[in-house]
């Protein structure tokens, strides 16, 4: 009797493995085997068992897909909100960042803007929100402002700028880092304006800059163009200003930094 029962269980396991391969759902086979044990021990009904098995498959797919999307985003490093030192950076409200991590701004096609001096955490927070979005199933693309301009310039030279903007418009989240570190000539400024304008009320951006909006004329040169750009960027945006010393320099001695202690 026990032999027949064991044989029947083995046959069922083989069938489950076959159907899992046919469905291209590799986690179902091993999940069904382990969950069957729990189901018997805990008295699950059939729906509970099926839900538990499918949940394992979905979790595995999200994990694998999230890793692929993080890689495709081309982040310079992978950073998370768990890594961020809120104790050091006290000018930022942790509850606001936690709310942004829920990604409602993506669903509403809103933007996030981080402003502040170098080393205050703008890039870290931008990447962390981008990683969160990628792991939650959203496509993300990261680049510095200079890199975005280079990319759009290349498209313009080949006569494919409109197509490139359209393609980028299908990516739910673009991250534009380091606006302000390198000034732009009028042509470059026009390309960045085209990128931001093309996404207005359609898709989200995270933008970081070491300069306040009032100083953006120094970057782009044209006060009228800057006013139009900032208008589109912040109309539906959460603007966060970070203050304080550079986190990267927090462990450097005053002698190394050349600070006068007298």
C-alpha positions as CSV (number, residue, x, y, z in Angstrom):
1,X,0.0,0.0,0.0
2,X,2.8,2.4,0.9
3,X,4.6,1.5,-2.3
4,X,1.6,2.4,-4.4
5,X,1.2,5.7,-2.5
6,X,4.9,6.5,-3.0
7,X,4.7,5.6,-6.7
8,X,1.6,7.8,-7.1
9,X,3.3,10.7,-5.5
10,X,6.3,10.3,-7.7
11,X,4.1,10.2,-10.8
12,X,2.3,13.3,-9.7
13,X,5.6,15.1,-9.1
14,X,6.8,14.1,-12.6
15,X,3.6,15.5,-14.1
16,X,4.0,18.8,-12.2
17,X,7.6,19.1,-13.4
18,X,6.5,18.4,-17.0
19,X,3.7,21.0,-16.9
20,X,6.0,23.5,-15.2
21,X,8.5,23.2,-18.0
22,X,5.8,23.5,-20.6
23,X,4.6,26.8,-18.9
24,X,8.2,28.0,-18.6
25,X,7.6,28.3,-14.8
26,X,10.6,26.5,-13.3
27,X,9.9,27.4,-9.7
28,X,6.5,25.6,-9.7
29,X,8.1,22.1,-9.6
30,X,10.2,22.4,-6.5
31,X,7.7,24.8,-4.9
32,X,4.9,22.3,-5.3
33,X,6.9,19.5,-3.7
34,X,7.8,21.6,-0.6
35,X,4.4,23.2,-0.4
36,X,2.7,19.9,-0.6
37,X,4.4,18.8,2.6
38,X,3.3,22.1,4.4
39,X,-0.2,21.7,3.0
40,X,-0.6,18.2,4.4
41,X,0.8,19.3,7.8
42,X,-1.3,22.4,8.1
43,X,-4.4,21.2,6.4
44,X,-4.5,23.7,3.5
45,X,-7.3,23.4,1.0
46,X,-6.6,23.2,-2.7
47,X,-6.8,27.0,-3.3
48,X,-4.4,27.8,-0.5
49,X,-1.9,25.3,-1.9
50,X,-2.2,26.6,-5.4
51,X,-1.9,30.2,-4.3
52,X,1.3,29.4,-2.3
53,X,2.9,27.6,-5.3
54,X,2.0,30.4,-7.7
55,X,3.3,33.0,-5.2
56,X,6.7,31.2,-5.2
57,X,6.8,31.4,-9.0
58,X,5.9,35.1,-9.1
59,X,8.5,36.0,-6.4
60,X,11.2,34.2,-8.4
61,X,10.2,36.0,-11.6
62,X,10.1,39.4,-10.0
63,X,13.5,38.8,-8.4
64,X,15.1,37.7,-11.7
65,X,13.4,40.4,-13.7
66,X,14.3,43.1,-11.1
67,X,18.0,42.2,-11.4
68,X,17.8,42.4,-15.1
69,X,16.1,45.8,-15.0
70,X,18.6,47.1,-12.5
71,X,21.4,46.1,-14.8
72,X,19.7,47.6,-17.9
73,X,19.3,50.9,-16.0
74,X,23.1,51.3,-16.1
75,X,23.4,52.7,-12.5
76,X,27.1,53.5,-11.7
77,X,26.6,51.6,-8.4
78,X,23.6,49.8,-6.9
79,X,22.5,51.8,-3.8
80,X,19.4,51.3,-1.6
81,X,17.6,53.4,0.9
82,X,18.7,50.9,3.6
83,X,22.3,52.1,2.9
84,X,21.5,55.8,3.2
85,X,22.8,57.4,6.4
86,X,19.8,59.5,7.5
87,X,21.5,60.1,10.9
88,X,24.3,62.0,9.0
89,X,22.0,63.7,6.5
90,X,19.5,65.3,8.8
91,X,18.1,67.9,6.4
92,X,16.0,65.3,4.6
93,X,12.7,64.0,6.0
94,X,12.9,60.2,6.1
95,X,9.1,59.9,5.9
96,X,9.1,61.9,2.6
97,X,11.7,59.5,1.1
98,X,9.8,56.5,2.4
99,X,6.6,57.8,0.7
100,X,8.5,58.3,-2.5
101,X,9.7,54.7,-2.3
102,X,6.1,53.6,-2.6
103,X,6.4,54.9,-6.2
104,X,3.1,56.8,-6.4
105,X,5.0,59.5,-8.3
106,X,5.7,57.1,-11.1
107,X,2.0,56.1,-11.5
108,X,1.1,59.8,-11.5
109,X,3.9,60.8,-14.0
110,X,5.4,63.2,-11.5
111,X,9.0,64.1,-11.0
112,X,11.5,64.2,-8.1
113,X,14.2,66.9,-7.9
114,X,17.1,66.8,-5.4
115,X,19.1,70.0,-4.9
116,X,22.1,70.5,-2.8
117,X,25.9,70.8,-2.6
118,X,28.2,67.9,-3.5
119,X,28.3,64.9,-1.2
120,X,24.9,65.4,0.5
121,X,23.3,62.3,-0.9
122,X,21.5,63.4,-4.1
123,X,22.9,60.7,-6.3
124,X,22.5,58.0,-3.7
125,X,18.8,58.8,-3.2
126,X,18.3,59.1,-7.0
127,X,19.8,55.6,-7.5
128,X,18.0,54.1,-4.5
129,X,14.6,55.2,-5.8
130,X,15.6,54.0,-9.3
131,X,16.6,50.6,-8.0
132,X,13.3,50.4,-6.0
133,X,11.4,51.1,-9.2
134,X,13.3,48.6,-11.2
135,X,12.8,45.9,-8.6
136,X,9.1,46.7,-8.6
137,X,8.8,46.0,-12.4
138,X,9.4,49.5,-13.9
139,X,12.0,50.2,-16.6
140,X,14.6,52.8,-15.6
141,X,17.4,54.6,-17.4
142,X,20.2,56.4,-15.5
143,X,22.8,58.9,-16.9
144,X,24.4,62.2,-16.0
145,X,23.1,65.3,-17.7
146,X,26.3,65.4,-19.8
147,X,25.8,61.8,-20.9
148,X,22.1,62.4,-21.8
149,X,23.2,65.4,-23.9
150,X,25.8,63.2,-25.6
151,X,23.3,60.6,-26.4
152,X,20.8,63.0,-27.8
153,X,23.5,64.8,-29.8
154,X,24.4,61.5,-31.4
155,X,20.7,60.9,-32.3
156,X,20.4,64.4,-33.7
157,X,23.4,63.9,-36.0
158,X,21.9,60.7,-37.4
159,X,18.5,62.4,-37.9
160,X,16.8,60.1,-35.3
161,X,16.2,62.6,-32.4
162,X,12.5,62.3,-32.6
163,X,12.6,58.6,-32.6
164,X,15.0,58.6,-29.7
165,X,12.8,60.9,-27.6
166,X,9.8,58.7,-28.4
167,X,11.7,55.6,-27.4
168,X,12.9,57.2,-24.1
169,X,9.3,58.3,-23.5
170,X,8.3,54.6,-23.2
171,X,10.7,54.2,-20.2
172,X,8.7,55.1,-17.1
173,X,11.6,56.6,-15.2
174,X,14.6,58.6,-16.4
175,X,17.2,59.8,-14.0
176,X,19.3,62.9,-14.9
177,X,22.2,63.2,-12.5
178,X,24.7,66.0,-11.9
179,X,22.9,68.9,-13.6
180,X,25.1,71.9,-13.1
181,X,28.6,70.3,-12.9
182,X,29.3,71.1,-16.6
183,X,27.8,74.2,-18.3
184,X,26.0,73.6,-21.6
185,X,26.2,75.4,-24.9
186,X,22.9,76.6,-26.4
187,X,22.6,73.4,-28.6
188,X,23.1,71.1,-25.7
189,X,20.7,73.1,-23.5
190,X,18.1,72.8,-26.2
191,X,18.5,69.0,-26.3
192,X,18.1,68.7,-22.6
193,X,15.0,71.0,-22.8
194,X,13.6,68.7,-25.5
195,X,14.1,65.7,-23.3
196,X,12.4,67.2,-20.3
197,X,9.6,68.7,-22.4
198,X,8.9,65.4,-24.2
199,X,8.1,63.8,-20.8
200,X,6.0,66.5,-19.3
201,X,2.9,65.0,-17.8
202,X,3.7,61.7,-19.6
203,X,6.5,60.0,-17.7
204,X,8.6,60.6,-14.6
205,X,12.1,61.9,-14.0
206,X,14.4,62.1,-11.1
207,X,16.8,65.1,-11.5
208,X,19.7,66.1,-9.2
209,X,21.7,69.3,-9.2
210,X,24.3,71.0,-7.1
211,X,22.8,74.4,-7.9
212,X,19.5,76.0,-7.0
213,X,17.1,76.8,-9.8
214,X,18.0,80.5,-9.6
215,X,21.6,79.6,-10.6
216,X,20.5,77.4,-13.6
217,X,21.0,80.3,-16.0
218,X,24.7,79.9,-15.3
219,X,24.4,76.3,-16.7
220,X,22.1,76.9,-19.6
221,X,22.9,80.5,-20.5
222,X,19.4,81.5,-21.6
223,X,17.1,82.8,-18.8
224,X,14.0,82.4,-20.9
225,X,14.8,78.8,-21.7
226,X,15.6,78.0,-18.1
227,X,12.3,79.4,-16.9
228,X,10.4,77.2,-19.4
229,X,12.5,74.1,-18.5
230,X,12.1,74.6,-14.7
231,X,8.4,75.3,-15.2
232,X,7.9,71.9,-16.9
233,X,10.2,70.1,-14.5
234,X,8.7,71.3,-11.2
235,X,5.0,71.7,-12.1
236,X,4.3,68.2,-10.9
237,X,7.3,67.4,-8.7
238,X,8.6,66.8,-5.2
239,X,11.5,69.2,-4.8
240,X,13.9,68.3,-1.9
241,X,16.7,70.5,-0.8
242,X,19.6,68.8,0.9
243,X,22.0,70.7,3.1
244,X,25.1,70.0,5.2
245,X,28.6,68.7,4.7
246,X,29.8,66.2,2.3
247,X,29.3,62.6,3.5
248,X,32.3,61.5,1.5
249,X,34.5,63.9,3.5
250,X,33.1,63.2,6.9
251,X,36.0,61.0,8.0
252,X,38.7,63.3,6.6
253,X,40.7,65.3,9.1
254,X,40.7,69.1,9.0
255,X,44.5,69.0,8.2
256,X,43.7,67.0,5.0
257,X,40.9,69.3,4.0
258,X,43.0,72.4,4.7
259,X,40.4,73.8,7.2
260,X,41.7,76.5,9.5
261,X,41.1,75.4,13.1
262,X,42.3,78.6,14.6
